[in-house]
Amino acid sequence: MISLGIEGTAEKTGVGIVDSDGNILAIAGKQLFPEEGGIHPRIAAEHHAEWIPKLIPEAINQAGISYDDVDLISFSQGPGLGPALRIVATSARTLALSLKKPIIGVNHCIGHVEVGKLDTGAVNPVALYVSGGNSQVIAYESGRYRIFGETLDIAIGNCLDHFGRETGLGHPGGPVIEKLAKQGSYIDLPYVVKGMDFSFSGLLSAALREAEKGTPMEDICFSLQETAFSMLVEVTERALSHTQKDEVMLCGGVSANSRLREMLKTMSEEHGANFYMPEMKLCGDNGVMIAWLGLLMCNEFGPMDLKDTGIIQKFRTDEVDIPWIENSKSYLKLSEDLIAKGAESNIVKSNYLGEPAVLKDRIAKGYRIAEIDDKIRKSRCKLEAKLLSDAKRAGVVTPVLYDVNLENKSILMEEIEGVMLKDIIDEDLAFKIGVEISKLHSEGIIHGDITSSNIMLRDGQLVFIDFGLGRYSQLDEDKAVDLLVLKKSLQSIDYNLAVRYFDCILKGYNNKKVSDHIDDIESRGRYTH
């Protein structure tokens, strides 16, 4: 079976042809380079309308086939720019009708992951997907690809391109920034990781302010790149630790950056995971990934009716059933004295005055430069100690703190003997969790990493552990994001039950204002690209 795929969600359009054995028969594409400003949806649509009719015969000739040999027309149904998507869908429908061939629309983001697996041989990776319009950490769990982390505002590619445009470096900004960064030194810029999500808008604003002050451009580019990529790799590391998979894959247009590849590879090796990245022509938006995903989808579900081929501008990655993946995992073997190896630290068996204890050792991260790594480890260690004490005063059970060593970036605390929430959760426990989180939030304590692995049950009491990403805030936005971290974590256990459990958590939490804010966040474009 041969599939012809048409892509065009943003500034690039492409046509690819793939057969059911995974052989890439053709790849043709054209990118729009805006003269000034960002990508205008109407101009992108005009660009696609001009080039798709030229790229289709180019791909057919490249593949050495006739139109009659094509068995399926696949197209990117979303997410993306509305006008651009409509041109793609119209082109696909026109071609399918004229050739009397079946048609299927697919999710653009999943296309990146699946073509990456096709090219690299990765089986079930944690994928960092980074491009101009998307920044997501994706992994397969419970029948679908789940978004374990994503941007809270703008995508990393957008951040780099915006900086390039505003400072006169040109568009796209990424390649120029990468080149200048090689001659730069570190300056302090904001590092924003909130649970399993990251934020780039504040980082971008700070970098632009440095440019206005006359800070050497090489230093700004170096620091912008190091800070942004460290945030991305840290969240990928958290997803890797949570899912316990043994593969990491980088995909999307920003994969072209050699420093990002180096950092993600280093992190993977530190965890004993295999690192993969498809060849560059398959990293950026292309028709091959659409053609291949079309074959996978059609094999499982059959083609679409024409009435179902409308665009889905806000098409979430986790809205698509993925029945063709076997959820295989390979667990990292730990040394005898190591209780757990998390993204933030190693948890080591210890003792205090003859009593069992655990040492939370914030080990240095090889993927981060020393200036960023030392700053983060020290500040988080100091803040976690304070948060543990303040959480107790709020009436929430936490481990007893024995000692803090800021020089070694470690905390010695009580060992909690109990069971993890993910192994025992039910509706009653979910309600009680909501009550406990409400106590934290009422005192302005944001846990930062509320997952099903960071809540334990001991002698009938819920114990909250690992405040390593915690902070103080009374903003409803931060409280809502805190709860969303838990929601994503529950979805990775059982997606169907997660909805019921999370509803119980919100009942126990009993704050309509914050609950409504959760709905608002999930409805925003940043959670749908």
MOSULJO-V640367 format. One record per pair of residues at least 4 apart in sequence whose ideal C-beta (glycine too) atoms are under 6 Angstrom apart, sorted by sequence separation. I is the first residue (numbers start at 1). J is the second residue. D is the distance in whole Angstrom. If there is no record, write none. Layout:
# MOSULJO-V640367
I,J,D  I,J,D
This chain:
# MOSULJO-V640367
19,23,5  48,52,6  51,55,6  65,69,4  80,84,6  110,114,6  116,120,6  151,155,6  154,158,4  158,162,6  169,173,6  173,177,5  200,204,6  215,219,6  220,224,6  223,227,6  225,229,6  239,243,6  251,255,6  278,282,4  287,291,6  294,298,6  297,301,6  304,308,5  334,338,4  368,372,5  370,374,6  376,380,6  380,384,6  387,391,6  419,423,5  421,425,5  425,429,5  491,495,5  497,501,6  498,502,6  512,516,6  8,13,4  39,44,6  80,85,5  96,101,5  106,111,6  117,122,5  129,134,6  130,135,5  140,145,5  141,146,5  154,159,5  164,169,4  193,198,5  210,215,4  215,220,6  250,255,5  268,273,4  278,283,6  298,303,6  304,309,5  341,346,6  352,357,4  368,373,4  391,396,5  405,410,5  419,424,5  440,445,4  449,454,6  458,463,5  473,478,4  522,527,5  18,24,6  164,170,6  165,171,6  351,357,5  392,398,6  7,14,5  78,85,6  96,103,4  129,136,5  138,145,5  164,171,6  169,176,4  192,199,4  268,275,4  340,347,4  350,357,5  391,398,5  404,411,5  456,463,5  491,498,4  17,25,4  339,347,4  365,373,5  490,498,4  6,15,6  17,26,4  128,137,6  129,138,6  139,148,6  164,173,2  211,220,6  350,359,4  364,373,6  403,412,4  455,464,6  506,515,5  161,171,6  163,173,5  192,202,6  210,220,5  265,275,4  338,348,6  339,349,6  388,398,5  402,412,4  5,16,5  16,27,5  92,103,6  127,138,5  136,147,5  137,148,5  161,172,5  337,348,6  347,358,6  348,359,5  402,413,6  454,465,5  490,501,5  32,44,6  76,88,6  137,149,4  161,173,5  164,176,6  190,202,5  337,349,5  401,413,5  454,466,4  490,502,6  4,17,5  15,28,5  75,88,5  126,139,5  160,173,4  190,203,5  207,220,5  347,360,6  348,361,6  388,401,5  75,89,6  113,127,5  136,150,5  160,174,4  189,203,6  250,264,5  399,413,4  400,414,4  3,18,6  14,29,3  32,47,4  345,360,5  346,361,5  362,377,4  399,414,4  487,502,5  124,140,6  135,151,4  190,206,5  345,361,5  385,401,6  2,19,5  13,30,6  75,92,4  112,129,5  160,177,6  189,206,5  207,224,5  345,362,4  346,363,6  399,416,6  1,20,4  12,31,5  73,92,5  362,381,6  385,404,5  135,155,4  248,268,4  449,469,4  11,32,4  30,51,4  134,155,5  135,156,5  448,469,3  73,95,5  133,155,5  255,277,6  448,470,4  73,96,4  300,323,5  447,470,5  203,227,6  256,280,6  113,138,6  132,157,3  248,273,5  446,471,5  130,156,5  131,157,5  132,158,6  436,462,6  28,55,5  246,273,5  247,274,5  248,275,5  249,276,4  250,277,5  446,473,5  11,39,5  73,101,5  77,105,3  255,283,4  296,324,6  378,406,6  381,409,5  444,472,5  10,39,6  28,58,5  72,102,6  73,103,5  74,104,5  75,105,6  233,263,5  237,267,5  422,452,4  444,474,5  28,59,5  229,260,5  233,264,6  240,271,6  253,284,4  378,409,6  421,452,5  67,99,6  74,106,6  76,108,5  187,219,5  251,283,6  377,409,4  446,478,5  450,482,6  11,44,6  26,59,4  198,231,4  420,453,6  184,218,4  185,219,5  189,223,5  229,263,5  233,267,5  421,455,4  480,514,6  13,48,4  110,145,6  183,218,4  184,219,5  447,482,6  450,485,5  479,514,5  483,518,6  26,62,4  48,84,6  187,223,5  191,227,6  420,456,6  446,482,5  450,486,4  26,63,4  44,81,6  180,217,6  184,221,6  186,223,5  198,235,6  452,489,5  480,517,4  13,51,5  25,63,4  45,83,4  49,87,5  180,218,5  184,222,3  189,227,5  193,231,5  418,456,4  419,457,5  441,479,5  451,489,4  476,514,5  480,518,5  13,52,6  45,84,5  48,87,4  52,91,5  196,235,6  418,457,5  8,48,4  15,55,4  41,81,4  44,84,4  181,221,4  396,436,5  416,456,5  418,458,3  15,56,5  42,83,6  159,200,4  180,221,4  181,222,4  193,234,6  452,493,6  476,517,5  480,521,6  17,59,5  41,83,4  45,87,5  166,208,6  196,238,6  416,458,6  396,439,5  15,59,4  163,207,6  167,211,5  177,221,5  181,225,5  395,439,5  396,440,6  152,197,5  159,204,5  394,439,5  17,63,5  153,199,5  154,200,5  394,440,6  149,196,4  150,197,6  151,198,6  152,199,4  154,201,6  362,409,4  416,463,5  148,196,6  149,197,5  153,201,4  177,225,6  361,410,5  394,443,4  352,402,5  359,410,6  360,411,5  359,412,5  391,445,6  357,412,6  390,445,6  358,415,5  357,415,6  356,415,4  272,332,5  397,461,5  4,70,5  397,463,5  398,464,6  2,69,6  9,76,5  2,70,5  396,464,6  2,71,5  3,72,4  4,73,6  5,74,4  6,75,5  7,76,5  1,71,5  10,80,6  3,74,5  9,80,3  10,81,6  422,493,5  430,501,4  434,505,4  438,509,5  156,228,6  433,505,5  437,509,6  431,504,5  435,508,4  430,504,4  434,508,3  430,505,5  434,509,4  8,84,5  431,507,6  427,504,5  431,508,4  178,257,5  388,467,6  8,88,4  387,467,4  6,88,5  384,467,5  387,470,4  245,329,6  246,330,4  384,468,5  6,91,6  244,329,6  6,92,5  149,235,4  244,331,5  380,468,6  148,239,4  22,118,5  270,366,6  157,254,5  137,235,5  156,254,6  9,108,5  137,236,5  139,239,6  266,366,5  267,367,5  241,342,5  266,367,4  137,239,5  241,343,5  139,243,5  263,367,4  238,343,4  237,343,4  128,236,5  126,239,5  126,240,5  126,245,5  131,252,4  125,247,4  126,248,5  127,249,5  128,250,5  129,251,5  130,252,4  131,253,4  10,133,5  125,248,6  129,252,5  131,254,6  125,249,4  127,251,6  130,254,4  344,468,4  122,247,5  122,249,5  116,249,5  233,367,5  116,251,4  230,368,5  112,251,5  112,252,6  230,372,6  226,369,5  122,276,4  120,276,4  120,278,6  119,278,4  116,278,4  119,282,5  115,282,5  147,317,5  147,318,6  145,317,5  146,318,5  115,288,6  115,289,4  118,292,6  144,318,5  112,289,6  115,292,5  145,322,6  111,289,4  114,292,6  144,322,6  111,290,5  114,293,5  138,317,6  111,293,4  106,290,6  140,325,5  186,371,4  106,293,4  106,294,5  104,294,5  106,297,6  104,297,6  104,298,5  104,303,5  103,303,6  104,304,5  102,303,3  103,304,6  105,309,5  124,328,5  107,315,5  109,317,5  316,528,6  107,320,5  76,290,5  314,528,4  74,290,5  93,309,6  74,291,5  74,294,3  72,294,6  89,311,5  86,311,6  72,298,6  85,311,4  82,313,5  78,311,6  77,311,6  78,312,4  77,312,5  78,313,5  79,314,6  79,315,4  78,315,3  195,448,6  195,449,5  29,286,6  27,286,6  27,288,5  24,288,5  16,286,6  18,288,6  16,287,3  14,286,5  15,287,4  16,288,3  12,285,4  14,287,4  18,291,4  18,292,5  16,291,5  20,295,6  7,285,5  7,286,6  7,287,5  6,287,6  5,287,4  7,290,5  5,290,3  5,291,3  194,481,5  3,291,4  5,294,6  196,485,6  195,485,4  3,294,5  3,295,5  146,491,6  146,492,6  141,492,5  142,495,5  153,526,6  151,526,6  134,529,5  133,529,5  79,528,6  79,529,5
